[in-house]
Amino acid sequence: MKILSQTVLSVAVVATVIVSCQTEPEGLSTVETSRVFEGAGRISELLPGGQHVKITHGQLGDFMEAMEMSFEIADTLHLVGATQGDSIHFSLRVQPDGYFFIEDLEVVR
């Protein structure tokens, strides 16, 4: 009987270990990363304040259809030399929470 009890206990411990390895510990989740989409378009308008720019652009991967819209630009990005009507290439960073902004912009001359 003692051997049977030890066998049942061993099987229960192994089963618990297997199940706990297959489930994620409480409070932890899969780490999400931001995505970057490369785009091309034209500056429709430089908006007052220098932190937003309206761009007419093509489709941005599986994130956004082609359209004209205003984008926030990164604090470190300065649009010196950019003017309305300029053709551009840009990088759009999309955070896991859905927040997105232009992190890089280059005027194509």
C-alpha positions as CSV (number, residue, x, y, z in Angstrom):
1,M,0.0,0.0,0.0
2,K,2.9,2.3,0.8
3,I,4.4,1.8,-2.7
4,L,1.0,2.5,-4.3
5,S,0.7,5.8,-2.3
6,Q,4.2,6.9,-3.3
7,T,3.4,6.1,-6.9
8,V,0.2,8.0,-6.9
9,L,1.9,11.0,-5.2
10,S,4.8,10.9,-7.8
11,V,2.3,10.9,-10.6
12,A,0.4,13.8,-9.1
13,V,3.6,15.8,-8.7
14,V,4.7,15.1,-12.3
15,A,1.2,16.1,-13.6
16,T,1.3,19.3,-11.6
17,V,4.7,20.2,-13.0
18,I,3.6,19.5,-16.5
19,V,0.5,21.6,-16.2
20,S,2.3,24.5,-14.5
21,C,4.9,24.6,-17.3
22,Q,2.1,24.9,-19.9
23,T,0.4,27.8,-18.3
24,E,1.7,31.3,-17.9
25,P,2.2,32.5,-14.3
26,E,-0.4,34.9,-13.0
27,G,0.5,38.5,-13.7
28,L,2.8,37.8,-16.6
29,S,1.8,38.2,-20.2
30,T,3.4,37.9,-23.6
31,V,5.6,40.9,-24.3
32,E,4.3,42.9,-27.2
33,T,6.6,45.0,-29.3
34,S,6.0,48.0,-31.4
35,R,5.9,47.8,-35.1
36,V,7.4,50.1,-37.7
37,F,5.9,50.8,-41.1
38,E,7.7,52.5,-43.9
39,G,5.7,55.0,-46.0
40,A,5.9,57.4,-48.8
41,G,3.7,60.4,-49.5
42,R,3.5,64.2,-49.7
43,I,3.3,66.9,-47.0
44,S,-0.1,68.4,-47.2
45,E,0.3,70.8,-44.4
46,L,2.8,71.6,-41.6
47,L,0.6,72.2,-38.6
48,P,1.2,75.0,-36.0
49,G,3.4,74.0,-33.0
50,G,5.7,71.8,-35.0
51,Q,4.6,68.5,-33.5
52,H,2.1,67.4,-36.2
53,V,2.2,67.2,-40.0
54,K,-0.6,66.4,-42.4
55,I,0.5,63.8,-45.0
56,T,-1.2,62.3,-48.0
57,H,0.3,58.7,-48.1
58,G,0.0,55.3,-49.6
59,Q,-1.0,52.2,-47.7
60,L,1.1,51.4,-44.6
61,G,1.4,47.6,-44.6
62,D,-1.5,46.0,-42.8
63,F,-1.9,48.9,-40.5
64,M,-3.5,51.7,-42.5
65,E,-5.1,52.3,-45.9
66,A,-3.9,55.1,-48.2
67,M,-5.3,58.5,-47.1
68,E,-4.6,62.0,-45.9
69,M,-4.3,62.5,-42.2
70,S,-2.4,64.4,-39.5
71,F,0.4,62.5,-37.7
72,E,2.2,63.3,-34.5
73,I,6.0,63.4,-34.9
74,A,8.6,62.2,-32.5
75,D,9.9,64.9,-30.0
76,T,13.4,64.3,-31.5
77,L,12.3,64.8,-35.1
78,H,12.6,68.4,-36.5
79,L,11.0,69.3,-39.8
80,V,13.7,71.9,-40.7
81,G,13.7,72.4,-44.4
82,A,10.4,70.5,-45.0
83,T,7.7,72.5,-46.8
84,Q,4.1,71.9,-47.9
85,G,4.1,69.8,-51.1
86,D,7.4,68.0,-50.5
87,S,7.6,64.3,-51.4
88,I,8.7,62.3,-48.4
89,H,9.6,58.9,-47.0
90,F,8.8,58.2,-43.4
91,S,8.8,55.6,-40.7
92,L,5.6,55.2,-38.6
93,R,6.1,53.5,-35.2
94,V,3.0,51.8,-33.8
95,Q,3.1,51.0,-30.0
96,P,1.3,47.9,-28.6
97,D,-1.3,50.2,-27.0
98,G,-2.2,51.6,-30.5
99,Y,-0.4,54.9,-30.1
100,F,1.5,55.8,-33.3
101,F,3.8,58.6,-34.4
102,I,6.3,59.4,-37.1
103,E,9.8,58.6,-35.9
104,D,11.7,59.5,-39.0
105,L,11.0,61.6,-42.0
106,E,13.1,62.4,-45.1
107,V,12.3,64.8,-47.8
108,V,12.9,63.3,-51.3
109,R,14.3,66.0,-53.6
